[in-house]
Amino acid sequence: MKTMHKVPFERHETVRIGLIGAGGRGFGQLGELLACEGVAVTAVADIRPEAAERAAAAVIAAGQAPPAVFTGDTAWRQLIDSPLDLVYIATAWATHTPYAVAAMQAGKHAAVEVPAALTLEECWQLVETSEQTRRHCIMLENCCYDYWEMLTKRMVEAGMLGELVHAECAYIHDLRSELLRDQAEGLWRRQPHVDRNGNLYPTHGLGPVAQCLQIGDGDAFDYMVSMSSREAGLSAYRNRTVPADSPKRQEIYQSGDMNVSLLRTKLGRTIVLQHDVVTPRPYERLFLIAGTKGTFRDYPPRLFLDGVGHHAEWLSLESYKAAWEDPLWTNLGEIARKRGGHGGMDFIMNYRLIQTMREGLPPDMDVYDAADWSAPGPLSEQSVAQRSAAVDFPNFRRA
Ligand SMILES: NC(=O)c1ccc[n+]([C@@H]2O[C@H](COP(=O)([O-])OP(=O)(O)OC[C@H]3O[C@@H](n4cnc5c(N)ncnc54)[C@H](O)[C@@H]3O)[C@@H](O)[C@H]2O)c1
């Protein structure tokens, strides 16, 4: 089957978009899309009528024609079958692949929240459907568009850090109260902690690192090993905050609090990938990129360049911003920051998605990225279950 890598979109003067899932994330993303030029949100769907109506009202308030509104269990199917160019999926994890596959089979491009897939079979389904239908599947990995990630990628591409050898990344986000709520993510995001043990959310850390390492464009993930700590954080928090007679008190969480994976690439680079959403600590994604000439490390952002400055001290990035900032941030940073979605990266991501579709460019992130960056979910589970044995990455690109 012919690759979808670097395949351009057909040009769209106006991109007609249908949104499935207008909850916390979907409603936020809708606002970002409505702020982009050349977008018509023609349909919204949510199982909850009030969520779909709220989204429709936002479309109308932005000056657009009233969108088709679909609610109930078959809303997703009706939306996919309506006339549009891009199906934008912001539902719970389990529906990401099924809806993206259905959208592509109906002739639409699919943009899907993270992670795009939960199993290796789903990863393959996305790849094979995209190749067969010649429709793109873009995983909406917004962290690839954050300020420092984009700046670092430019430094890497210019050779500032030399030959890359190692990277570290993570999703460390205390979600305990969110996981135990009786609404929104609390309704579906805790169950994977009961059912699975591994890295449940690998893409925010891994996506930007994979782009710096040019995974799919010169290097490839080869194999990984993974280890989970014991579980303690979520159950302790639950026992402290949830009444003794709540059914939640019967849940047994399999997921270790900290999952650490080590990935090795075909070119011999190593990547540390962590996941922890249940211990009390500040948010971070680590984002360390190390090469023969220097290292970038975020949280807080800092740089070390061989032979520059004092040999034991990080450099401040202030004087590097002007030269290395991505032009998207230079040109759109003010509006992106004002909109505020995750510090501005949500706007930049959506702007780029629409820009590539309008101008007939290849997407920044394709179906192989969606599969590669989602795969450490199931692969980490396999490795953890086998006392951290090495597991191979599938060759989704068949390269
Ligand atoms: N990229 C990011 O920074 C980021 C941030 C938050 C959430 N997310 C992702 O976005 C997705 C949604 O998360 P959320 O926080 O909005 O969750 P949420 O529970 O607030 O919203 C999900 C919405 O989908 C609706 N829904 C559920 N099943 C549906 C179906 N079959 N058909 C139509 N609608 C359906 C629900 O009614 C709800 O309105 C998740 O995959 C999550 O991981 C990504």
The ligand as an SDF file (V2000), in Angstrom:
LIG
                    3D

 44 48  0  0  0  0  0  0  0  0999 V2000
   -4.3700   17.4340   24.1330 N   0  0  0  0  0  0  0  0  0  0  0  0
   -4.6900   17.8850   25.3280 C   0  0  0  0  0  0  0  0  0  0  0  0
   -4.0420   18.7630   25.8800 O   0  0  0  0  0  0  0  0  0  0  0  0
   -5.9060   17.3280   26.0070 C   0  0  0  0  0  0  0  0  0  0  0  0
   -6.4280   17.9290   27.1450 C   0  0  0  0  0  0  0  0  0  0  0  0
   -7.5700   17.3830   27.7320 C   0  0  0  0  0  0  0  0  0  0  0  0
   -8.1520   16.2540   27.1730 C   0  0  0  0  0  0  0  0  0  0  0  0
   -7.6030   15.6920   26.0660 N   0  0  0  0  0  0  0  0  0  0  0  0
   -8.2130   14.5060   25.4360 C   0  0  0  0  0  0  0  0  0  0  0  0
   -9.4580   14.9000   24.8650 O   0  0  0  0  0  0  0  0  0  0  0  0
  -10.3860   13.8450   24.9460 C   0  0  0  0  0  0  0  0  0  0  0  0
  -11.6560   14.3350   25.6460 C   0  0  0  0  0  0  0  0  0  0  0  0
  -11.3240   14.7270   26.9670 O   0  0  0  0  0  0  0  0  0  0  0  0
  -12.2750   15.6930   27.8010 P   0  0  0  0  0  0  0  0  0  0  0  0
  -11.4630   16.1960   28.9300 O   0  0  0  0  0  0  0  0  0  0  0  0
  -12.9390   16.6520   26.9280 O   0  0  0  0  0  0  0  0  0  0  0  0
  -13.3610   14.6520   28.3440 O   0  0  0  0  0  0  0  0  0  0  0  0
  -14.8660   14.9640   28.7100 P   0  0  0  0  0  0  0  0  0  0  0  0
  -15.3740   13.7410   29.3750 O   0  0  0  0  0  0  0  0  0  0  0  0
  -14.9750   16.3000   29.3680 O   0  0  0  0  0  0  0  0  0  0  0  0
  -15.5800   15.1370   27.2990 O   0  0  0  0  0  0  0  0  0  0  0  0
  -15.9000   14.0820   26.4500 C   0  0  0  0  0  0  0  0  0  0  0  0
  -17.1660   14.4730   25.7030 C   0  0  0  0  0  0  0  0  0  0  0  0
  -17.4720   13.4630   24.7630 O   0  0  0  0  0  0  0  0  0  0  0  0
  -18.8550   13.1880   24.8450 C   0  0  0  0  0  0  0  0  0  0  0  0
  -19.0230   11.8190   24.3450 N   0  0  0  0  0  0  0  0  0  0  0  0
  -18.6830   10.6780   24.9870 C   0  0  0  0  0  0  0  0  0  0  0  0
  -18.9780    9.6230   24.1910 N   0  0  0  0  0  0  0  0  0  0  0  0
  -19.4960   10.1250   23.0540 C   0  0  0  0  0  0  0  0  0  0  0  0
  -19.9860    9.5430   21.8810 C   0  0  0  0  0  0  0  0  0  0  0  0
  -20.0130    8.2190   21.7210 N   0  0  0  0  0  0  0  0  0  0  0  0
  -20.4570   10.3530   20.9140 N   0  0  0  0  0  0  0  0  0  0  0  0
  -20.4490   11.6960   21.0620 C   0  0  0  0  0  0  0  0  0  0  0  0
  -19.9930   12.3070   22.1750 N   0  0  0  0  0  0  0  0  0  0  0  0
  -19.5350   11.5230   23.1570 C   0  0  0  0  0  0  0  0  0  0  0  0
  -19.2130   13.3760   26.2890 C   0  0  0  0  0  0  0  0  0  0  0  0
  -20.5880   13.5820   26.4920 O   0  0  0  0  0  0  0  0  0  0  0  0
  -18.3820   14.6070   26.6220 C   0  0  0  0  0  0  0  0  0  0  0  0
  -19.0740   15.8000   26.3350 O   0  0  0  0  0  0  0  0  0  0  0  0
   -9.6740   12.7240   25.6770 C   0  0  0  0  0  0  0  0  0  0  0  0
   -9.1260   11.8530   24.7460 O   0  0  0  0  0  0  0  0  0  0  0  0
   -8.5540   13.4010   26.4240 C   0  0  0  0  0  0  0  0  0  0  0  0
   -7.4570   12.5710   26.6540 O   0  0  0  0  0  0  0  0  0  0  0  0
   -6.5020   16.2060   25.4790 C   0  0  0  0  0  0  0  0  0  0  0  0
  1  2  1  0
  2  3  2  0
  2  4  1  0
  4  5  1  0
  4 44  2  0
  5  6  2  0
  6  7  1  0
  7  8  2  0
  8  9  1  0
  8 44  1  0
  9 10  1  0
  9 42  1  0
 10 11  1  0
 11 12  1  0
 11 40  1  0
 12 13  1  0
 13 14  1  0
 14 15  2  0
 14 16  1  0
 14 17  1  0
 17 18  1  0
 18 19  2  0
 18 20  1  0
 18 21  1  0
 21 22  1  0
 22 23  1  0
 23 24  1  0
 23 38  1  0
 24 25  1  0
 25 26  1  0
 25 36  1  0
 26 27  1  0
 26 35  1  0
 27 28  2  0
 28 29  1  0
 29 30  1  0
 29 35  2  0
 30 31  1  0
 30 32  2  0
 32 33  1  0
 33 34  2  0
 34 35  1  0
 36 37  1  0
 36 38  1  0
 38 39  1  0
 40 41  1  0
 40 42  1  0
 42 43  1  0
M  CHG  2   8   1  16  -1
M  END
$$$$
